[in-house]
Amino acid sequence: MPSKKSEILDVAIVGGGISGIYAGWRLATADAGASKKLRGRKHASKKLSVQVFEGSDRIGGRLLSAQSAHAAETVCEAGGMRYVSAQTWIRSLIENELKLPRFPQIVDLPQNIAYLRGWQLRGSQTTDASLLPYDLAWAEQQFLAEPKRSPNDLIGWAVAKLLPGVNVLTGEALDKYLQQAEVDGTPLYKHGFWNLLARAMTTEALALAKATIGYDSLGANANAVDMISEYFNFTPDVNYYLLDDGYDAVPWTLQERFVAAGGVVTPNAWLEGFDAATLPDGSQGVTLQFRSGHPSVMARAVVLAMPPRSIRLLAQRGPVLDPQKAPDVQVLLDSVEPIPLYKLFLVYPYAWWSAVGVSEGRSLTDIPVHQCYYWPSGPNGTMLKDGPGIIMAYNDQADVGFWGGLGAAARVARKTGAKARMYPRATANVAAAVNPFTARLRKNWHEHEAPYEMAAEMHRQLVLMHNVQFAPSPIDAAFMDWSADPFGGGVHFWNIGYKSWEVLHQMTQPKPDFPCYVCGEAWSTNQTWVEGALQTAEIMLQKHFGLPKPPWVTEPVAAAAQAAGAR
Ligand SMILES: Cc1cc2nc3c(=O)[nH]c(=O)nc-3n(C[C@H](O)[C@H](O)[C@H](O)COP(=O)(O)OP(=O)(O)OC[C@H]3O[C@@H](n4cnc5c(N)ncnc54)[C@H](O)[C@@H]3O)c2cc1C
């Protein structure tokens, strides 16, 4: 339901990703009379009028759950997939407030494959330097030979050589240490992570660590403070959880609650730009102009719940985005960098990889597949015995360009109306979707079906890394390259030279005297996670809108135990 032209919204939220719909739900359910800051906005009623404008036809943004009609008993995740037991906001939201069903995700198993430099090893063999096709230094070999070590620990070991003692810290203690740390008399935040690693480990060890961590970007030359924080907060005892109905169940449920509380969601509304406006009561407000003829909107405040590339795609005018009027905002916008991410799901008639002893978790390689997850084919993380087999390939950085090349011809064909050769390759014999949520999951899959060439090359690489003589052809395939607009990347990293712990607060209101607020994963200190999107949304809601901390938030158990000296 579009807003009436004459209506002035209390808050217009642009972007229906997790941060936007979460902020909408929190504002629509807030008691405006109880907050001094909100009382100033609201005179008569206690309810705020809040509308979420989303450019695409769905709420969820970089959470993109999808279901193949050939694998109807599971949900695949083409975007964000899991939360972590050590996270505060998203864990509390899912477990305490929304009470959504979830199950633990299996990741690394000793029998799974590590296909490195053309050699097939098993996970359990990757600590034996004599088997590894890498020319490691003697000290690196010795380090790996210690019990309970894995190649990705080499990064932590290298960092601890430059910052002694850092490897035993986590949480706030770690952040405080890193924010004050110096290397060679220069503050740590002015160092690039890769620049530092190069001093403390060989190129060979770094190549091995990146291949076995699964992300090239974890060795990126981003801000050393934030990269080290991300690395050490991934302690081996964290647990990962997937949602039974897919991660999309979170924004979907929030959307339902937002609408039930009187909020309005308007899909297919791409913001073109926004400007300052004087409201009828003389106060400072905002006008929003949309593409494709959607009527313009007036609001007391606008929230941009979107990543930097989306903000750069807006008209660069007005008191916030005009580079002449607000050069300081440009500096803030430049503080983070998008990281390309790509996922492809292949559905097979059966799980042919079980013939070589792998069935759960992930295998790893340095060829462009990079991470190969054996995705649960049944409900709640189970594997169907007689059902389809599903593989999720997941990679970042340069690998994304490799797969992008195989999607380019189909993209051009679609633009010119020519027919491209696409998946699925077989007709599904599965009942049609039964409810609106499942119908949406099916639509998400259909809109991301993979070009034939892309799926065929992925299949070739999977056969290679598993070293099998025969594997059946895939019957369905869907992918997402998150470097495409309006996202510009899957996740973000802080650039060298910025103090993330200060910029994140500044970014929530980039022009202190203008009612434009920003939230989302990009300018958070929990980048790469939904946790970061909720972290900045909460900072914005509590600081600028005066909302109290939600009662359902609880601290992670591991962190509490740690605070009590249990570790
Ligand atoms: C491949 C991949 C794997 C990931 N894995 C995980 C994981 O396992 N766990 C985890 O916690 N996180 C993960 N993440 C990160 C997580 O998905 C993001 O942090 C989170 O979804 C970002 O939410 P957001 O609200 O900040 O932004 P977004 O989700 O990007 O939302 C922005 C919204 O704004 C809309 N928009 C943009 N421009 C306009 C405009 N002009 N007008 C109107 N609307 C507009 C977009 O369409 C979008 O819906 C992953 C991300 C990717 C891509």
The ligand as a MOL file (V3000), in Angstrom:
LIG
                    3D

  0  0  0     0  0            999 V3000
M  V30 BEGIN CTAB
M  V30 COUNTS 53 58 0 0 0
M  V30 BEGIN ATOM
M  V30 1 C 27.2400 -15.1010 -0.0240 0
M  V30 2 C 27.0330 -14.4810 1.3280 0
M  V30 3 C 27.2090 -15.2480 2.4570 0
M  V30 4 C 26.9740 -14.6980 3.7030 0
M  V30 5 N 27.0250 -15.5070 4.7940 0
M  V30 6 C 26.5700 -15.0430 5.9820 0
M  V30 7 C 26.3270 -15.9270 7.0470 0
M  V30 8 O 26.4760 -17.1400 6.9120 0
M  V30 9 N 25.9000 -15.3960 8.2220 0
M  V30 10 C 25.6640 -14.0680 8.3840 0
M  V30 11 O 25.2840 -13.6490 9.4810 0
M  V30 12 N 25.8480 -13.2000 7.3640 0
M  V30 13 C 26.2620 -13.6660 6.1670 0
M  V30 14 N 26.3800 -12.8290 5.1080 0
M  V30 15 C 26.1910 -11.3920 5.3170 0
M  V30 16 C 24.7100 -11.0120 5.4710 0
M  V30 17 O 23.9670 -11.6090 4.4330 0
M  V30 18 C 24.6110 -9.4930 5.4060 0
M  V30 19 O 25.4460 -8.9610 6.4250 0
M  V30 20 C 23.2050 -8.9500 5.6590 0
M  V30 21 O 22.2190 -9.6900 4.9910 0
M  V30 22 C 23.1850 -7.4880 5.2070 0
M  V30 23 O 21.9570 -6.8810 5.5310 0
M  V30 24 P 21.7930 -5.2990 5.3160 0
M  V30 25 O 20.4490 -4.9470 5.8210 0
M  V30 26 O 22.9580 -4.5980 5.8820 0
M  V30 27 O 21.8900 -5.0300 3.7500 0
M  V30 28 P 21.2180 -5.7270 2.4690 0
M  V30 29 O 20.7970 -7.1060 2.7570 0
M  V30 30 O 22.1920 -5.5100 1.3720 0
M  V30 31 O 19.9080 -4.8610 2.2010 0
M  V30 32 C 19.9150 -3.7100 1.4230 0
M  V30 33 C 18.5620 -3.6240 0.7220 0
M  V30 34 O 18.4640 -2.3510 0.0970 0
M  V30 35 C 17.8280 -2.5140 -1.1520 0
M  V30 36 N 18.1660 -1.3360 -1.9650 0
M  V30 37 C 19.3700 -0.9780 -2.4580 0
M  V30 38 N 19.2820 0.1820 -3.1180 0
M  V30 39 C 17.9920 0.5830 -3.0310 0
M  V30 40 C 17.2820 1.7250 -3.5010 0
M  V30 41 N 17.8780 2.6910 -4.2010 0
M  V30 42 N 15.9510 1.8160 -3.2390 0
M  V30 43 C 15.3120 0.8410 -2.5310 0
M  V30 44 N 15.9310 -0.2500 -2.0610 0
M  V30 45 C 17.2700 -0.3790 -2.2960 0
M  V30 46 C 18.3880 -3.8220 -1.6730 0
M  V30 47 O 17.5800 -4.3660 -2.7070 0
M  V30 48 C 18.4080 -4.6620 -0.3910 0
M  V30 49 O 17.1860 -5.3640 -0.2160 0
M  V30 50 C 26.6190 -13.3380 3.8330 0
M  V30 51 C 26.4660 -12.5520 2.7000 0
M  V30 52 C 26.6460 -13.1250 1.4520 0
M  V30 53 C 26.4160 -12.2900 0.2390 0
M  V30 END ATOM
M  V30 BEGIN BOND
M  V30 1 1 1 2
M  V30 2 1 2 3
M  V30 3 2 2 52
M  V30 4 2 3 4
M  V30 5 1 4 5
M  V30 6 1 4 50
M  V30 7 2 5 6
M  V30 8 1 6 7
M  V30 9 1 6 13
M  V30 10 2 7 8
M  V30 11 1 7 9
M  V30 12 1 9 10
M  V30 13 2 10 11
M  V30 14 1 10 12
M  V30 15 2 12 13
M  V30 16 1 13 14
M  V30 17 1 14 15
M  V30 18 1 14 50
M  V30 19 1 15 16
M  V30 20 1 16 17
M  V30 21 1 16 18
M  V30 22 1 18 19
M  V30 23 1 18 20
M  V30 24 1 20 21
M  V30 25 1 20 22
M  V30 26 1 22 23
M  V30 27 1 23 24
M  V30 28 2 24 25
M  V30 29 1 24 26
M  V30 30 1 24 27
M  V30 31 1 27 28
M  V30 32 2 28 29
M  V30 33 1 28 30
M  V30 34 1 28 31
M  V30 35 1 31 32
M  V30 36 1 32 33
M  V30 37 1 33 34
M  V30 38 1 33 48
M  V30 39 1 34 35
M  V30 40 1 35 36
M  V30 41 1 35 46
M  V30 42 1 36 37
M  V30 43 1 36 45
M  V30 44 2 37 38
M  V30 45 1 38 39
M  V30 46 1 39 40
M  V30 47 2 39 45
M  V30 48 1 40 41
M  V30 49 2 40 42
M  V30 50 1 42 43
M  V30 51 2 43 44
M  V30 52 1 44 45
M  V30 53 1 46 47
M  V30 54 1 46 48
M  V30 55 1 48 49
M  V30 56 2 50 51
M  V30 57 1 51 52
M  V30 58 1 52 53
M  V30 END BOND
M  V30 END CTAB
M  END
